[in-house]
Amino acid sequence: MPYGDTIPLHASSQSDIDEIENLINASIQSGPATVHPTRPLSPPRASIPVSSPFVASEISPQAYQKPPLVPPGVPPPASAAHRQNVGGGVGFGASPNTLTEPVWDTVKRDLSRIISNLKLVVFPNPNREDPGKALRDWDLWGPFFFIIFLGLTLSWSASVKKSEVFAVAFAVLAAGAVILTLNVLLLGGHIIFFQSLSLLGYCLFPLDAGAVICMLKNNAIIKLVVVSITLVWSSWAAYPFISAAVGPRRKALALYPVFLMYISVGFLIIAID
């Protein structure tokens, strides 16, 4: 076949070429096409540094520390703030679970608390490190025993109206606790009724001992001397507890109603024959 000769196209191929040419001519005659605006560029994203042996990292080795591994079954250590908040107050640990412990353990714990608080009354020391510890760790078992003991002693000493004497001893202590609570609150202190009842009940121990002595020695002079000593003793024992509940300049005002209540108890011990 000579070089200049051409091969005629197939009828289908020739029709396709004609259709393409018609489309090109139609687009030229319709004018330039509308160009839509391009989409705005998105803001640059913050790059996340990747530590790789092939890429230089900008994070210093001290900026990231691997958390310590905790063996399974071992609880993580609690923070100091968490330990401080457990138990409802500063300086208190978690309250023991007394629902499942034996009864004897509960009795031993209550007896140890009564003995510990009673030592603070028998050996009062206003200069001890934490004078308000017994006021915070208040209980009602010790005061209940001491007020019952005082009421029984006074009723045994009375010749008539024994039940009324027993009731008066309870009424004096209850009224004293209410007056002490209101007085401390009005002076800007912090105390609740049960703390006042615990304070007055424990500090009633010297007057209990004085009531026993006066019951055994029915002498007016001996009664006066014993009641005077035990009255000062009880008031001095209550002073550290009161000082922890009010400001330093209002201790005497807070102790005044306590002193009056113990004077009332002393008059009961002397007057009963």
PyRosetta script that sets phi, psi and omega in degrees:
from pyrosetta import init, pose_from_sequence

init()
pose = pose_from_sequence("MPYGDTIPLHASSQSDIDEIENLINASIQSGPATVHPTRPLSPPRASIPVSSPFVASEISPQAYQKPPLVPPGVPPPASAAHRQNVGGGVGFGASPNTLTEPVWDTVKRDLSRIISNLKLVVFPNPNREDPGKALRDWDLWGPFFFIIFLGLTLSWSASVKKSEVFAVAFAVLAAGAVILTLNVLLLGGHIIFFQSLSLLGYCLFPLDAGAVICMLKNNAIIKLVVVSITLVWSSWAAYPFISAAVGPRRKALALYPVFLMYISVGFLIIAID")
pose.set_psi(1, 127.2)
pose.set_omega(1, 179.0)
pose.set_phi(2, -62.0)
pose.set_psi(2, 155.9)
pose.set_omega(2, -175.7)
pose.set_phi(3, -65.3)
pose.set_psi(3, -37.8)
pose.set_omega(3, -175.0)
pose.set_phi(4, -79.6)
pose.set_psi(4, -7.9)
pose.set_omega(4, -179.0)
pose.set_phi(5, -74.4)
pose.set_psi(5, 147.1)
pose.set_omega(5, 178.2)
pose.set_phi(6, -115.7)
pose.set_psi(6, 153.7)
pose.set_omega(6, 179.5)
pose.set_phi(7, -99.1)
pose.set_psi(7, 125.0)
pose.set_omega(7, 179.5)
pose.set_phi(8, -64.7)
pose.set_psi(8, 140.4)
pose.set_omega(8, -178.5)
pose.set_phi(9, -77.1)
pose.set_psi(9, 158.4)
pose.set_omega(9, 175.7)
pose.set_phi(10, -71.2)
pose.set_psi(10, 154.5)
pose.set_omega(10, -176.9)
pose.set_phi(11, -61.0)
pose.set_psi(11, -38.9)
pose.set_omega(11, 179.7)
pose.set_phi(12, -67.6)
pose.set_psi(12, -39.8)
pose.set_omega(12, 179.5)
pose.set_phi(13, -66.8)
pose.set_psi(13, -38.9)
pose.set_omega(13, 180.0)
pose.set_phi(14, -66.2)
pose.set_psi(14, -34.6)
pose.set_omega(14, 178.6)
pose.set_phi(15, -70.3)
pose.set_psi(15, -34.6)
pose.set_omega(15, 177.2)
pose.set_phi(16, -65.9)
pose.set_psi(16, -41.5)
pose.set_omega(16, -180.0)
pose.set_phi(17, -64.5)
pose.set_psi(17, -41.4)
pose.set_omega(17, 179.3)
pose.set_phi(18, -62.9)
pose.set_psi(18, -38.2)
pose.set_omega(18, 179.6)
pose.set_phi(19, -66.7)
pose.set_psi(19, -38.8)
pose.set_omega(19, 178.7)
pose.set_phi(20, -64.8)
pose.set_psi(20, -42.0)
pose.set_omega(20, -179.6)
pose.set_phi(21, -65.2)
pose.set_psi(21, -38.2)
pose.set_omega(21, 178.1)
pose.set_phi(22, -63.4)
pose.set_psi(22, -40.0)
pose.set_omega(22, 177.8)
pose.set_phi(23, -64.7)
pose.set_psi(23, -39.7)
pose.set_omega(23, 179.2)
pose.set_phi(24, -65.5)
pose.set_psi(24, -44.6)
pose.set_omega(24, -179.9)
pose.set_phi(25, -64.5)
pose.set_psi(25, -37.8)
pose.set_omega(25, 179.5)
pose.set_phi(26, -66.4)
pose.set_psi(26, -37.8)
pose.set_omega(26, 179.1)
pose.set_phi(27, -69.1)
pose.set_psi(27, -34.1)
pose.set_omega(27, 179.5)
pose.set_phi(28, -69.5)
pose.set_psi(28, -40.3)
pose.set_omega(28, -178.3)
pose.set_phi(29, -70.5)
pose.set_psi(29, -30.0)
pose.set_omega(29, -179.0)
pose.set_phi(30, -75.4)
pose.set_psi(30, -9.5)
pose.set_omega(30, 178.9)
pose.set_phi(31, 95.9)
pose.set_psi(31, 177.5)
pose.set_omega(31, -178.9)
pose.set_phi(32, -66.7)
pose.set_psi(32, 142.9)
pose.set_omega(32, -179.6)
pose.set_phi(33, -72.7)
pose.set_psi(33, 150.3)
pose.set_omega(33, 178.6)
pose.set_phi(34, -75.5)
pose.set_psi(34, 128.6)
pose.set_omega(34, -179.7)
pose.set_phi(35, -100.0)
pose.set_psi(35, 118.7)
pose.set_omega(35, 179.3)
pose.set_phi(36, -75.6)
pose.set_psi(36, 145.4)
pose.set_omega(36, 179.6)
pose.set_phi(37, -66.1)
pose.set_psi(37, 146.2)
pose.set_omega(37, -178.7)
pose.set_phi(38, -74.0)
pose.set_psi(38, 154.8)
pose.set_omega(38, 179.6)
pose.set_phi(39, -69.1)
pose.set_psi(39, 134.3)
pose.set_omega(39, -179.9)
pose.set_phi(40, -63.8)
pose.set_psi(40, 150.1)
pose.set_omega(40, -179.0)
pose.set_phi(41, -72.1)
pose.set_psi(41, 139.7)
pose.set_omega(41, 177.2)
pose.set_phi(42, -74.8)
pose.set_psi(42, 149.0)
pose.set_omega(42, 179.6)
pose.set_phi(43, -63.0)
pose.set_psi(43, 152.1)
pose.set_omega(43, -178.5)
pose.set_phi(44, -66.7)
pose.set_psi(44, 138.0)
pose.set_omega(44, 178.9)
pose.set_phi(45, -86.9)
pose.set_psi(45, 148.7)
pose.set_omega(45, 179.0)
pose.set_phi(46, -69.1)
pose.set_psi(46, 131.8)
pose.set_omega(46, -178.9)
pose.set_phi(47, -79.1)
pose.set_psi(47, 139.1)
pose.set_omega(47, 178.9)
pose.set_phi(48, -98.5)
pose.set_psi(48, 117.7)
pose.set_omega(48, -179.3)
pose.set_phi(49, -66.1)
pose.set_psi(49, 133.9)
pose.set_omega(49, -179.6)
pose.set_phi(50, -115.5)
pose.set_psi(50, 126.3)
pose.set_omega(50, 177.4)
pose.set_phi(51, -84.5)
pose.set_psi(51, 116.8)
pose.set_omega(51, -177.9)
pose.set_phi(52, -143.7)
pose.set_psi(52, 147.2)
pose.set_omega(52, 177.8)
pose.set_phi(53, -67.4)
pose.set_psi(53, -15.7)
pose.set_omega(53, -178.8)
pose.set_phi(54, -100.0)
pose.set_psi(54, -15.7)
pose.set_omega(54, -179.7)
pose.set_phi(55, -118.7)
pose.set_psi(55, 133.2)
pose.set_omega(55, -179.1)
pose.set_phi(56, -72.2)
pose.set_psi(56, 121.7)
pose.set_omega(56, -179.1)
pose.set_phi(57, -91.7)
pose.set_psi(57, 144.1)
pose.set_omega(57, 179.5)
pose.set_phi(58, -91.2)
pose.set_psi(58, -3.4)
pose.set_omega(58, -178.9)
pose.set_phi(59, -87.0)
pose.set_psi(59, 130.3)
pose.set_omega(59, 178.7)
pose.set_phi(60, -74.4)
pose.set_psi(60, 155.7)
pose.set_omega(60, -179.7)
pose.set_phi(61, -62.6)
pose.set_psi(61, -27.3)
pose.set_omega(61, -177.8)
pose.set_phi(62, -78.3)
pose.set_psi(62, -18.1)
pose.set_omega(62, -176.3)
pose.set_phi(63, -70.6)
pose.set_psi(63, -25.0)
pose.set_omega(63, -178.5)
pose.set_phi(64, -127.1)
pose.set_psi(64, 123.8)
pose.set_omega(64, 178.2)
pose.set_phi(65, -122.1)
pose.set_psi(65, 134.3)
pose.set_omega(65, -179.4)
pose.set_phi(66, -71.9)
pose.set_psi(66, 129.0)
pose.set_omega(66, -179.2)
pose.set_phi(67, -63.6)
pose.set_psi(67, 145.5)
pose.set_omega(67, -178.9)
pose.set_phi(68, -66.1)
pose.set_psi(68, 145.1)
pose.set_omega(68, 179.3)
pose.set_phi(69, -78.4)
pose.set_psi(69, 131.2)
pose.set_omega(69, 179.1)
pose.set_phi(70, -107.0)
pose.set_psi(70, 125.5)
pose.set_omega(70, 179.5)
pose.set_phi(71, -61.7)
pose.set_psi(71, 148.2)
pose.set_omega(71, 178.7)
pose.set_phi(72, -64.3)
pose.set_psi(72, 138.4)
pose.set_omega(72, 179.3)
pose.set_phi(73, 93.0)
pose.set_psi(73, -7.0)
pose.set_omega(73, 179.7)
pose.set_phi(74, -105.3)
pose.set_psi(74, 120.9)
pose.set_omega(74, -179.0)
pose.set_phi(75, -69.6)
pose.set_psi(75, 147.6)
pose.set_omega(75, 179.4)
pose.set_phi(76, -67.3)
pose.set_psi(76, 150.8)
pose.set_omega(76, -179.8)
pose.set_phi(77, -67.3)
pose.set_psi(77, 137.7)
pose.set_omega(77, 179.9)
pose.set_phi(78, -79.8)
pose.set_psi(78, 147.7)
pose.set_omega(78, 179.6)
pose.set_phi(79, -73.4)
pose.set_psi(79, 168.2)
pose.set_omega(79, -179.3)
pose.set_phi(80, -67.3)
pose.set_psi(80, -37.6)
pose.set_omega(80, 179.0)
pose.set_phi(81, -65.8)
pose.set_psi(81, -36.9)
pose.set_omega(81, 179.0)
pose.set_phi(82, -67.7)
pose.set_psi(82, -41.9)
pose.set_omega(82, 178.3)
pose.set_phi(83, -65.1)
pose.set_psi(83, -30.5)
pose.set_omega(83, -178.6)
pose.set_phi(84, -73.1)
pose.set_psi(84, -35.3)
pose.set_omega(84, -177.6)
pose.set_phi(85, -80.9)
pose.set_psi(85, -18.4)
pose.set_omega(85, -179.3)
pose.set_phi(86, -69.8)
pose.set_psi(86, 129.0)
pose.set_omega(86, 179.6)
pose.set_phi(87, 99.3)
pose.set_psi(87, 2.7)
pose.set_omega(87, 174.4)
pose.set_phi(88, 85.0)
pose.set_psi(88, -5.9)
pose.set_omega(88, -176.7)
pose.set_phi(89, -166.8)
pose.set_psi(89, 167.3)
pose.set_omega(89, -179.7)
pose.set_phi(90, -74.8)
pose.set_psi(90, 135.5)
pose.set_omega(90, 177.0)
pose.set_phi(91, 86.0)
pose.set_psi(91, -0.3)
pose.set_omega(91, 179.5)
pose.set_phi(92, -106.0)
pose.set_psi(92, 140.1)
pose.set_omega(92, 173.8)
pose.set_phi(93, -87.9)
pose.set_psi(93, -176.1)
pose.set_omega(93, 178.4)
pose.set_phi(94, -66.3)
pose.set_psi(94, 136.1)
pose.set_omega(94, -179.4)
pose.set_phi(95, -67.3)
pose.set_psi(95, 134.6)
pose.set_omega(95, -178.3)
pose.set_phi(96, -67.7)
pose.set_psi(96, 149.4)
pose.set_omega(96, 178.2)
pose.set_phi(97, -83.1)
pose.set_psi(97, 106.2)
pose.set_omega(97, -176.7)
pose.set_phi(98, -97.3)
pose.set_psi(98, 5.3)
pose.set_omega(98, -177.9)
pose.set_phi(99, -80.2)
pose.set_psi(99, -29.5)
pose.set_omega(99, -175.7)
pose.set_phi(100, -111.5)
pose.set_psi(100, -2.5)
pose.set_omega(100, -178.5)
pose.set_phi(101, -80.6)
pose.set_psi(101, 157.3)
pose.set_omega(101, 178.3)
pose.set_phi(102, -65.0)
pose.set_psi(102, 156.4)
pose.set_omega(102, -178.2)
pose.set_phi(103, -64.8)
pose.set_psi(103, -36.4)
pose.set_omega(103, -178.6)
pose.set_phi(104, -64.6)
pose.set_psi(104, -35.1)
pose.set_omega(104, 176.9)
pose.set_phi(105, -65.7)
pose.set_psi(105, -39.0)
pose.set_omega(105, 177.4)
pose.set_phi(106, -65.5)
pose.set_psi(106, -41.1)
pose.set_omega(106, 179.1)
pose.set_phi(107, -65.2)
pose.set_psi(107, -41.9)
pose.set_omega(107, 179.3)
pose.set_phi(108, -64.4)
pose.set_psi(108, -39.7)
pose.set_omega(108, 179.5)
pose.set_phi(109, -66.1)
pose.set_psi(109, -40.6)
pose.set_omega(109, 178.6)
pose.set_phi(110, -67.8)
pose.set_psi(110, -39.0)
pose.set_omega(110, 178.1)
pose.set_phi(111, -65.7)
pose.set_psi(111, -39.7)
pose.set_omega(111, 178.5)
pose.set_phi(112, -65.6)
pose.set_psi(112, -35.7)
pose.set_omega(112, 177.5)
pose.set_phi(113, -68.6)
pose.set_psi(113, -40.2)
pose.set_omega(113, 178.6)
pose.set_phi(114, -63.5)
pose.set_psi(114, -43.1)
pose.set_omega(114, 179.9)
pose.set_phi(115, -65.7)
pose.set_psi(115, -40.2)
pose.set_omega(115, 179.6)
pose.set_phi(116, -64.0)
pose.set_psi(116, -43.5)
pose.set_omega(116, 178.6)
pose.set_phi(117, -70.9)
pose.set_psi(117, -31.8)
pose.set_omega(117, 179.7)
pose.set_phi(118, -69.8)
pose.set_psi(118, -31.7)
pose.set_omega(118, 176.5)
pose.set_phi(119, -62.9)
pose.set_psi(119, -34.4)
pose.set_omega(119, 178.9)
pose.set_phi(120, -69.1)
pose.set_psi(120, -23.7)
pose.set_omega(120, 178.1)
pose.set_phi(121, -86.3)
pose.set_psi(121, -41.6)
pose.set_omega(121, -179.1)
pose.set_phi(122, -68.3)
pose.set_psi(122, -37.2)
pose.set_omega(122, 179.4)
pose.set_phi(123, -119.9)
pose.set_psi(123, 74.0)
pose.set_omega(123, -177.5)
pose.set_phi(124, -68.1)
pose.set_psi(124, 138.1)
pose.set_omega(124, 179.3)
pose.set_phi(125, -144.3)
pose.set_psi(125, 101.4)
pose.set_omega(125, -179.1)
pose.set_phi(126, -66.8)
pose.set_psi(126, -16.8)
pose.set_omega(126, -175.7)
pose.set_phi(127, -98.6)
pose.set_psi(127, 16.5)
pose.set_omega(127, 179.0)
pose.set_phi(128, -72.8)
pose.set_psi(128, 164.5)
pose.set_omega(128, -170.6)
pose.set_phi(129, -64.2)
pose.set_psi(129, -45.0)
pose.set_omega(129, -176.3)
pose.set_phi(130, -126.8)
pose.set_psi(130, 84.0)
pose.set_omega(130, -177.3)
pose.set_phi(131, -69.8)
pose.set_psi(131, -20.0)
pose.set_omega(131, -177.7)
pose.set_phi(132, -94.3)
pose.set_psi(132, 8.7)
pose.set_omega(132, -178.2)
pose.set_phi(133, -64.3)
pose.set_psi(133, -45.3)
pose.set_omega(133, 179.8)
pose.set_phi(134, -67.0)
pose.set_psi(134, -29.2)
pose.set_omega(134, 178.0)
pose.set_phi(135, -71.0)
pose.set_psi(135, -34.8)
pose.set_omega(135, 176.7)
pose.set_phi(136, -74.6)
pose.set_psi(136, -38.6)
pose.set_omega(136, 180.0)
pose.set_phi(137, -92.0)
pose.set_psi(137, 51.8)
pose.set_omega(137, -175.7)
pose.set_phi(138, -73.8)
pose.set_psi(138, 154.9)
pose.set_omega(138, 173.4)
pose.set_phi(139, -149.5)
pose.set_psi(139, 166.7)
pose.set_omega(139, -176.8)
pose.set_phi(140, -113.1)
pose.set_psi(140, -2.4)
pose.set_omega(140, 179.7)
pose.set_phi(141, -69.3)
pose.set_psi(141, -47.2)
pose.set_omega(141, 179.1)
pose.set_phi(142, -62.5)
pose.set_psi(142, -51.9)
pose.set_omega(142, 177.4)
pose.set_phi(143, -59.2)
pose.set_psi(143, -37.0)
pose.set_omega(143, 178.4)
pose.set_phi(144, -62.2)
pose.set_psi(144, -42.1)
pose.set_omega(144, -179.8)
pose.set_phi(145, -66.8)
pose.set_psi(145, -41.9)
pose.set_omega(145, -175.8)
pose.set_phi(146, -70.7)
pose.set_psi(146, -36.9)
pose.set_omega(146, 179.2)
pose.set_phi(147, -73.0)
pose.set_psi(147, -35.0)
pose.set_omega(147, 175.0)
pose.set_phi(148, -64.1)
pose.set_psi(148, -42.4)
pose.set_omega(148, -179.4)
pose.set_phi(149, -64.3)
pose.set_psi(149, -41.4)
pose.set_omega(149, 178.8)
pose.set_phi(150, -65.9)
pose.set_psi(150, -42.8)
pose.set_omega(150, 179.2)
pose.set_phi(151, -63.1)
pose.set_psi(151, -41.3)
pose.set_omega(151, 178.7)
pose.set_phi(152, -66.8)
pose.set_psi(152, -39.9)
pose.set_omega(152, 179.9)
pose.set_phi(153, -64.5)
pose.set_psi(153, -44.0)
pose.set_omega(153, 179.5)
pose.set_phi(154, -67.7)
pose.set_psi(154, -36.9)
pose.set_omega(154, 179.2)
pose.set_phi(155, -69.9)
pose.set_psi(155, -34.9)
pose.set_omega(155, 176.1)
pose.set_phi(156, -68.4)
pose.set_psi(156, -33.2)
pose.set_omega(156, -179.9)
pose.set_phi(157, -75.3)
pose.set_psi(157, -26.2)
pose.set_omega(157, -177.3)
pose.set_phi(158, -76.6)
pose.set_psi(158, 141.8)
pose.set_omega(158, 179.1)
pose.set_phi(159, -85.8)
pose.set_psi(159, -30.1)
pose.set_omega(159, 179.2)
pose.set_phi(160, -133.6)
pose.set_psi(160, 161.2)
pose.set_omega(160, 175.9)
pose.set_phi(161, 52.5)
pose.set_psi(161, 53.3)
pose.set_omega(161, -177.7)
pose.set_phi(162, -66.8)
pose.set_psi(162, -39.5)
pose.set_omega(162, -178.6)
pose.set_phi(163, -66.8)
pose.set_psi(163, -36.1)
pose.set_omega(163, 178.5)
pose.set_phi(164, -67.6)
pose.set_psi(164, -38.2)
pose.set_omega(164, 177.3)
pose.set_phi(165, -63.5)
pose.set_psi(165, -41.8)
pose.set_omega(165, 178.4)
pose.set_phi(166, -62.6)
pose.set_psi(166, -40.1)
pose.set_omega(166, -179.9)
pose.set_phi(167, -69.7)
pose.set_psi(167, -36.2)
pose.set_omega(167, 180.0)
pose.set_phi(168, -64.4)
pose.set_psi(168, -37.2)
pose.set_omega(168, 178.5)
pose.set_phi(169, -62.0)
pose.set_psi(169, -42.3)
pose.set_omega(169, 176.7)
pose.set_phi(170, -65.5)
pose.set_psi(170, -42.2)
pose.set_omega(170, -177.1)
pose.set_phi(171, -65.2)
pose.set_psi(171, -38.2)
pose.set_omega(171, 179.6)
pose.set_phi(172, -64.0)
pose.set_psi(172, -43.8)
pose.set_omega(172, -179.5)
pose.set_phi(173, -67.7)
pose.set_psi(173, -41.4)
pose.set_omega(173, 179.6)
pose.set_phi(174, -65.0)
pose.set_psi(174, -43.0)
pose.set_omega(174, 178.3)
pose.set_phi(175, -65.8)
pose.set_psi(175, -38.4)
pose.set_omega(175, 178.0)
pose.set_phi(176, -64.1)
pose.set_psi(176, -37.8)
pose.set_omega(176, 178.8)
pose.set_phi(177, -66.6)
pose.set_psi(177, -40.3)
pose.set_omega(177, 178.4)
pose.set_phi(178, -65.0)
pose.set_psi(178, -45.6)
pose.set_omega(178, -178.7)
pose.set_phi(179, -65.5)
pose.set_psi(179, -40.7)
pose.set_omega(179, 179.2)
pose.set_phi(180, -63.5)
pose.set_psi(180, -42.4)
pose.set_omega(180, -179.6)
pose.set_phi(181, -62.7)
pose.set_psi(181, -48.3)
pose.set_omega(181, 179.6)
pose.set_phi(182, -64.1)
pose.set_psi(182, -39.3)
pose.set_omega(182, -179.1)
pose.set_phi(183, -64.0)
pose.set_psi(183, -44.4)
pose.set_omega(183, -179.8)
pose.set_phi(184, -65.9)
pose.set_psi(184, -40.8)
pose.set_omega(184, 179.1)
pose.set_phi(185, -65.5)
pose.set_psi(185, -39.7)
pose.set_omega(185, 178.0)
pose.set_phi(186, -68.0)
pose.set_psi(186, -26.8)
pose.set_omega(186, 177.1)
pose.set_phi(187, -83.6)
pose.set_psi(187, 3.7)
pose.set_omega(187, 178.4)
pose.set_phi(188, 87.1)
pose.set_psi(188, 15.3)
pose.set_omega(188, 179.9)
pose.set_phi(189, -91.4)
pose.set_psi(189, -173.8)
pose.set_omega(189, -178.2)
pose.set_phi(190, -131.5)
pose.set_psi(190, 114.0)
pose.set_omega(190, 178.8)
pose.set_phi(191, -161.9)
pose.set_psi(191, 154.7)
pose.set_omega(191, 175.9)
pose.set_phi(192, -118.4)
pose.set_psi(192, 169.1)
pose.set_omega(192, -174.9)
pose.set_phi(193, -61.6)
pose.set_psi(193, -42.7)
pose.set_omega(193, -177.4)
pose.set_phi(194, -69.2)
pose.set_psi(194, -31.2)
pose.set_omega(194, 173.4)
pose.set_phi(195, -65.9)
pose.set_psi(195, -40.7)
pose.set_omega(195, 176.8)
pose.set_phi(196, -64.1)
pose.set_psi(196, -41.0)
pose.set_omega(196, 178.6)
pose.set_phi(197, -64.4)
pose.set_psi(197, -39.7)
pose.set_omega(197, 177.8)
pose.set_phi(198, -66.6)
pose.set_psi(198, -41.8)
pose.set_omega(198, 179.9)
pose.set_phi(199, -62.2)
pose.set_psi(199, -50.6)
pose.set_omega(199, -177.8)
pose.set_phi(200, -66.3)
pose.set_psi(200, -36.3)
pose.set_omega(200, -179.3)
pose.set_phi(201, -67.5)
pose.set_psi(201, -44.1)
pose.set_omega(201, 178.8)
pose.set_phi(202, -66.7)
pose.set_psi(202, -42.2)
pose.set_omega(202, -179.2)
pose.set_phi(203, -73.7)
pose.set_psi(203, -2.6)
pose.set_omega(203, 174.8)
pose.set_phi(204, -80.5)
pose.set_psi(204, -8.0)
pose.set_omega(204, -176.1)
pose.set_phi(205, -59.0)
pose.set_psi(205, -45.2)
pose.set_omega(205, 177.7)
pose.set_phi(206, -60.7)
pose.set_psi(206, -37.4)
pose.set_omega(206, 177.6)
pose.set_phi(207, -68.9)
pose.set_psi(207, -30.0)
pose.set_omega(207, 173.7)
pose.set_phi(208, -62.6)
pose.set_psi(208, -45.2)
pose.set_omega(208, 178.3)
pose.set_phi(209, -63.7)
pose.set_psi(209, -39.1)
pose.set_omega(209, 177.9)
pose.set_phi(210, -65.9)
pose.set_psi(210, -35.2)
pose.set_omega(210, 178.7)
pose.set_phi(211, -66.0)
pose.set_psi(211, -37.0)
pose.set_omega(211, 178.0)
pose.set_phi(212, -65.7)
pose.set_psi(212, -43.4)
pose.set_omega(212, -180.0)
pose.set_phi(213, -64.2)
pose.set_psi(213, -41.5)
pose.set_omega(213, 179.8)
pose.set_phi(214, -68.3)
pose.set_psi(214, -28.9)
pose.set_omega(214, 177.6)
pose.set_phi(215, -71.0)
pose.set_psi(215, -35.5)
pose.set_omega(215, 179.9)
pose.set_phi(216, -79.7)
pose.set_psi(216, -34.1)
pose.set_omega(216, -178.8)
pose.set_phi(217, -113.9)
pose.set_psi(217, 95.4)
pose.set_omega(217, -177.1)
pose.set_phi(218, -85.7)
pose.set_psi(218, 74.4)
pose.set_omega(218, 179.3)
pose.set_phi(219, -134.7)
pose.set_psi(219, 132.3)
pose.set_omega(219, -174.5)
pose.set_phi(220, -63.3)
pose.set_psi(220, -40.8)
pose.set_omega(220, -178.0)
pose.set_phi(221, -68.9)
pose.set_psi(221, -44.3)
pose.set_omega(221, 178.7)
pose.set_phi(222, -62.0)
pose.set_psi(222, -41.8)
pose.set_omega(222, 178.0)
pose.set_phi(223, -60.3)
pose.set_psi(223, -43.6)
pose.set_omega(223, -178.0)
pose.set_phi(224, -64.4)
pose.set_psi(224, -42.3)
pose.set_omega(224, -179.4)
pose.set_phi(225, -68.0)
pose.set_psi(225, -46.8)
pose.set_omega(225, -177.8)
pose.set_phi(226, -63.9)
pose.set_psi(226, -44.2)
pose.set_omega(226, -179.2)
pose.set_phi(227, -65.6)
pose.set_psi(227, -37.8)
pose.set_omega(227, 179.0)
pose.set_phi(228, -63.7)
pose.set_psi(228, -43.3)
pose.set_omega(228, -179.7)
pose.set_phi(229, -66.3)
pose.set_psi(229, -47.6)
pose.set_omega(229, -178.4)
pose.set_phi(230, -68.4)
pose.set_psi(230, -28.9)
pose.set_omega(230, 177.2)
pose.set_phi(231, -66.0)
pose.set_psi(231, -46.5)
pose.set_omega(231, 177.2)
pose.set_phi(232, -64.7)
pose.set_psi(232, -39.3)
pose.set_omega(232, -179.7)
pose.set_phi(233, -61.7)
pose.set_psi(233, -47.1)
pose.set_omega(233, -179.6)
pose.set_phi(234, -64.3)
pose.set_psi(234, -42.1)
pose.set_omega(234, -179.8)
pose.set_phi(235, -66.2)
pose.set_psi(235, -40.1)
pose.set_omega(235, 179.2)
pose.set_phi(236, -68.7)
pose.set_psi(236, -32.7)
pose.set_omega(236, 177.8)
pose.set_phi(237, -69.9)
pose.set_psi(237, -30.9)
pose.set_omega(237, 179.5)
pose.set_phi(238, -79.4)
pose.set_psi(238, -15.9)
pose.set_omega(238, -175.8)
pose.set_phi(239, -61.3)
pose.set_psi(239, -46.3)
pose.set_omega(239, 179.4)
pose.set_phi(240, -61.2)
pose.set_psi(240, -36.6)
pose.set_omega(240, 179.2)
pose.set_phi(241, -67.7)
pose.set_psi(241, -42.1)
pose.set_omega(241, 179.4)
pose.set_phi(242, -66.3)
pose.set_psi(242, -39.2)
pose.set_omega(242, -178.6)
pose.set_phi(243, -64.4)
pose.set_psi(243, -25.5)
pose.set_omega(243, 178.5)
pose.set_phi(244, -80.8)
pose.set_psi(244, -12.7)
pose.set_omega(244, -176.8)
pose.set_phi(245, -99.0)
pose.set_psi(245, -19.6)
pose.set_omega(245, -177.6)
pose.set_phi(246, -127.1)
pose.set_psi(246, 175.6)
pose.set_omega(246, 177.8)
pose.set_phi(247, -71.0)
pose.set_psi(247, 164.9)
pose.set_omega(247, -176.5)
pose.set_phi(248, -66.0)
pose.set_psi(248, -25.6)
pose.set_omega(248, -177.4)
pose.set_phi(249, -89.5)
pose.set_psi(249, -1.9)
pose.set_omega(249, -176.1)
pose.set_phi(250, -122.6)
pose.set_psi(250, 19.8)
pose.set_omega(250, -178.6)
pose.set_phi(251, -67.4)
pose.set_psi(251, -41.9)
pose.set_omega(251, -178.3)
pose.set_phi(252, -65.3)
pose.set_psi(252, -39.6)
pose.set_omega(252, 178.5)
pose.set_phi(253, -65.7)
pose.set_psi(253, -35.1)
pose.set_omega(253, 178.5)
pose.set_phi(254, -73.6)
pose.set_psi(254, -31.2)
pose.set_omega(254, -178.6)
pose.set_phi(255, -80.4)
pose.set_psi(255, -18.6)
pose.set_omega(255, -175.0)
pose.set_phi(256, -59.0)
pose.set_psi(256, -50.7)
pose.set_omega(256, 178.6)
pose.set_phi(257, -64.7)
pose.set_psi(257, -29.1)
pose.set_omega(257, 176.4)
pose.set_phi(258, -65.7)
pose.set_psi(258, -42.1)
pose.set_omega(258, 178.9)
pose.set_phi(259, -63.6)
pose.set_psi(259, -39.9)
pose.set_omega(259, 178.6)
pose.set_phi(260, -65.6)
pose.set_psi(260, -37.6)
pose.set_omega(260, 179.8)
pose.set_phi(261, -66.1)
pose.set_psi(261, -42.4)
pose.set_omega(261, 179.0)
pose.set_phi(262, -68.7)
pose.set_psi(262, -29.5)
pose.set_omega(262, 173.3)
pose.set_phi(263, -64.3)
pose.set_psi(263, -39.1)
pose.set_omega(263, 177.8)
pose.set_phi(264, -63.3)
pose.set_psi(264, -42.6)
pose.set_omega(264, 177.4)
pose.set_phi(265, -64.2)
pose.set_psi(265, -39.0)
pose.set_omega(265, 178.0)
pose.set_phi(266, -62.7)
pose.set_psi(266, -40.4)
pose.set_omega(266, 177.2)
pose.set_phi(267, -64.0)
pose.set_psi(267, -37.1)
pose.set_omega(267, 176.7)
pose.set_phi(268, -61.9)
pose.set_psi(268, -42.5)
pose.set_omega(268, -178.6)
pose.set_phi(269, -64.8)
pose.set_psi(269, -40.2)
pose.set_omega(269, -177.7)
pose.set_phi(270, -73.9)
pose.set_psi(270, -38.9)
pose.set_omega(270, -172.3)
pose.set_phi(271, -75.6)
pose.set_psi(271, -29.1)
pose.set_omega(271, -176.3)
pose.set_phi(272, -74.0)
pose.set_psi(272, 129.0)
pose.set_omega(272, 179.7)
pose.set_phi(273, -131.3)
pose.dump_pdb("model.pdb")
